[in-house]
Amino acid sequence: LSIRRPRAALTFWAIFAVVLSLIGLGVSDSLSPSITVVPGSESSRAQTMSESKFGPSVLVPILLEGPAAQLDRQGPKLVVALGKRGDTRVMSAWSSGASGRALRPRPDAAMIVASVAKTEKQMVETVQPQIERTVQSTLTGQVKAHITGQPTLDRALKDEAISTTRKAELIAVGLLFVLLLIGLRTPVAAFVLAGFGAVTTLTGFGAMALLGKVIETDPLAVALASITGLALGVGFSLMIVD
């Protein structure tokens, strides 16, 4: 069919590739968080024990920095705002006892530790952005917040993995074009082969975005899929050209 109707086949392929490439732009939203707790490790066993005894919970440390007077005015407001969440318990520099004093290392810095009764996946997908919006809407002026914790790291790892994969694929396609140019000594053929590989890689992002809506998909899978797509795209194209 493709040989009898080459224009129609190429047009269909181009439309299909463009649609999947556009879907691939939002691949990060479809992926599961990169959970960095290694199974079988001490931290994994500690987390399992904690969840079995107290239920799922995730700690979100928040460091506040700014003038002492503004910290003492805005910090307690943030504690109250976070405490209004039904699933959150808060310990802060304004708590009584030794724990409160330990969370105030110096006058211009104070810690707030929120314990949220959610799984890490729920934290990454919905709860963490809610906490970040609460912090941003409560603090003003010179008081700055630095939010950390496992969900923050997992979200950053996911975004960085996708960004790094895209950059690596661009470099790989460029190197591939140079190698094909050296091997084939035909600029048109080298350009066509590298182009097919690049487009296959872009459609791979779209395919993984769709897959991520059906099953849990780690960002590492996107890197593996795009590399496989590049290899297969160029490989089959080379067979056809040959």
C-alpha atoms as one frame of an Amber mdcrd trajectory, in Angstrom:
protein
   0.000   0.000   0.000   2.825   2.412   0.852   4.549   1.691  -2.483   1.354
   2.110  -4.492   0.376   5.327  -2.685   3.619   6.905  -1.462   2.241  10.437
  -1.111  -0.713   9.283   0.966   1.538   7.081   3.119   4.004   9.897   3.798
   1.183  12.348   4.513  -0.420   9.969   7.002   2.966   9.335   8.621   3.661
  13.077   8.879   0.276  13.798  10.496   0.720  10.889  12.894   4.222  12.083
  13.816   3.135  15.695  14.367   0.226  14.668  16.614   2.380  12.384  18.754
   5.164  14.980  18.921   2.731  17.604  20.212   1.400  15.148  22.791   5.006
  14.469  23.791   5.483  18.080  24.868   3.413  17.270  27.973   5.091  13.945
  28.725   6.268  15.143  32.141   2.668  15.530  33.347   1.888  11.893  32.512
   4.816  10.275  34.298   4.928   8.800  37.766   7.268  10.366  40.329  10.816
   9.051  40.500  10.656   7.478  43.946  14.241   7.539  45.183  13.828   5.158
  48.140  15.847   2.065  47.200  13.996  -1.200  47.988  15.774  -3.266  50.640
  17.778  -0.339  52.011  17.685   0.920  55.614  15.642   3.962  54.604  13.144
   1.723  52.784  12.722  -0.521  55.835  12.350   2.511  58.099   9.676   3.969
  55.828   7.798   0.665  55.706   7.890   0.365  59.499   6.731   3.951  59.943
   3.793   3.478  57.583   2.774   0.204  59.256   2.733   1.817  62.713   1.492
   5.331  61.976   0.067   5.164  58.467   1.468   6.903  55.390   3.088  10.250
  56.104   5.626  12.477  54.391   7.725  15.208  55.988   7.995  18.589  54.269
  10.705  20.792  55.842  10.371  24.517  55.099  13.214  26.924  55.895  12.205
  30.567  56.358  14.814  33.296  56.106  14.398  37.023  56.653  14.441  39.773
  59.279  13.651  38.409  62.744  10.643  40.722  63.247   9.033  39.676  59.970
   9.770  36.012  60.662   8.006  36.214  64.029   5.020  37.882  62.364   4.629
  35.787  59.221   5.979  32.437  60.434   3.123  31.719  62.891   0.595  32.686
  60.182   2.088  30.070  57.880   1.978  27.493  60.678  -1.732  28.201  61.176
  -2.415  28.043  57.425  -0.685  24.686  57.109  -2.369  23.367  60.248  -5.793
  24.030  58.741  -5.220  21.115  56.410  -6.927  18.092  57.855  -4.108  15.773
  56.842  -1.212  17.878  58.168   0.510  18.223  61.524   3.016  21.026  61.975
   6.036  21.488  64.229   7.897  24.785  64.007  10.344  27.173  65.598   7.370
  28.672  67.424   6.424  25.384  69.078   7.028  25.150  72.816   9.866  23.179
  74.356  13.282  22.112  73.165  11.997  21.072  69.730  10.893  24.618  68.978
  14.208  26.089  70.086  16.117  23.563  67.964  14.236  24.714  64.857  15.436
  28.320  65.307  19.197  28.085  64.654  19.570  31.868  64.404  17.293  34.942
  64.643  16.971  35.372  60.880  16.235  31.689  60.106  13.461  29.383  61.280
  12.263  25.916  60.349   8.747  24.587  59.859   8.272  20.826  59.495   4.907
  19.663  58.146   3.963  15.991  58.452   1.357  15.140  55.816  -0.668  11.921
  56.091  -0.399  11.039  52.405   1.637   8.656  50.307   4.645  10.008  48.455
   2.883   9.582  45.119  -0.091  11.657  46.343   2.338  14.272  47.637   4.123
  14.624  44.311   0.956  14.683  42.205  -1.359  16.961  44.219  -0.420  17.851
  47.803   3.060  19.321  47.299   1.842  21.965  44.803  -0.945  22.877  47.260
   1.571  23.393  50.070   3.766  25.498  47.801   0.805  27.724  46.900  -0.043
  28.117  50.592   3.526  29.193  51.365   3.629  31.654  48.463   0.286  33.250
  49.345   1.122  33.604  53.059   4.646  35.019  52.953   5.365  38.562  51.805
   8.165  41.106  51.910  11.683  39.973  52.713  10.758  36.577  54.114  11.861
  33.824  51.733  10.906  30.143  51.914  12.989  27.146  50.843  10.853  24.012
  50.594  12.622  20.659  50.561  11.860  17.039  51.386  11.466  13.850  49.372
   8.501  15.000  47.190  10.403  18.118  46.137  13.436  16.029  45.194  11.290
  13.523  43.288   9.592  16.255  41.246  12.946  17.878  40.483  14.427  14.534
  39.427  11.516  13.884  37.072  11.795  17.301  35.416  15.574  17.048  35.158
  15.373  13.545  33.664  13.067  14.721  30.863  15.125  17.856  30.201  18.401
  15.914  30.101  16.903  13.279  27.799  15.800  15.936  25.293  19.243  17.563
  25.283  20.972  14.199  24.910  18.753  13.261  21.971  19.551  16.523  20.180
  23.266  15.828  20.579  22.799  12.205  19.457  20.910  13.217  16.301  23.642
  15.722  15.388  26.409  13.163  15.876  24.389  10.579  13.990  24.069  12.920
  10.992  27.839  13.450  10.930  28.527   9.698  11.104  25.985   8.950   8.374
  27.499  11.682   6.222  30.941  10.141   6.643  29.697   6.620   6.002  27.280
   7.255   3.123  29.036  10.290   1.603  25.616  11.504   0.482  24.220  14.554
   2.306  20.613  13.925   1.209  20.593  10.316   2.411  22.298  11.271   5.690
  19.761  14.054   6.251  16.782  11.787   5.481  18.013   9.018   7.793  18.838
  11.373  10.649  15.484  13.117  10.128  13.556   9.866  10.363  15.442   9.003
  13.544  14.729  12.408  15.068  11.023  12.240  14.227  10.787   8.704  15.617
  12.342   9.994  18.839   9.792  12.810  19.093   6.896  10.426  18.478   8.385
   8.207  21.189   7.847  11.012  23.699   4.204  11.174  22.639   3.766   7.413
  22.888   5.236   7.411  26.409   2.955  10.306  27.377  -0.076   8.258  26.329
   1.295   5.152  28.038   1.831   7.107  31.242  -1.894   7.828  31.440  -2.661
   4.089  31.486   0.132   2.588  33.608   2.735   3.984  35.984   5.705   5.094
  33.901   9.043   6.217  35.326  10.969   9.032  33.590  13.787   6.552  32.952
  11.436   4.697  30.611  11.181   7.812  28.425  14.960   7.928  28.016  15.100
   4.243  27.107  12.149   4.551  24.709  13.578   7.589  22.915  17.001   5.945
  22.486  15.331   2.778  21.171  13.185   4.861  18.834  16.232   6.648  17.464
  18.055   3.359  16.826  15.071   1.643  15.214  14.058   4.697  13.212  17.486
   5.021  11.647  17.940   1.256  11.336  14.751   0.606   9.359  15.253   3.753
   7.285  18.757   2.582   6.414  17.366  -0.763   5.278  14.850   1.011   2.993
  17.462   3.380   1.569  19.845   0.460   0.991
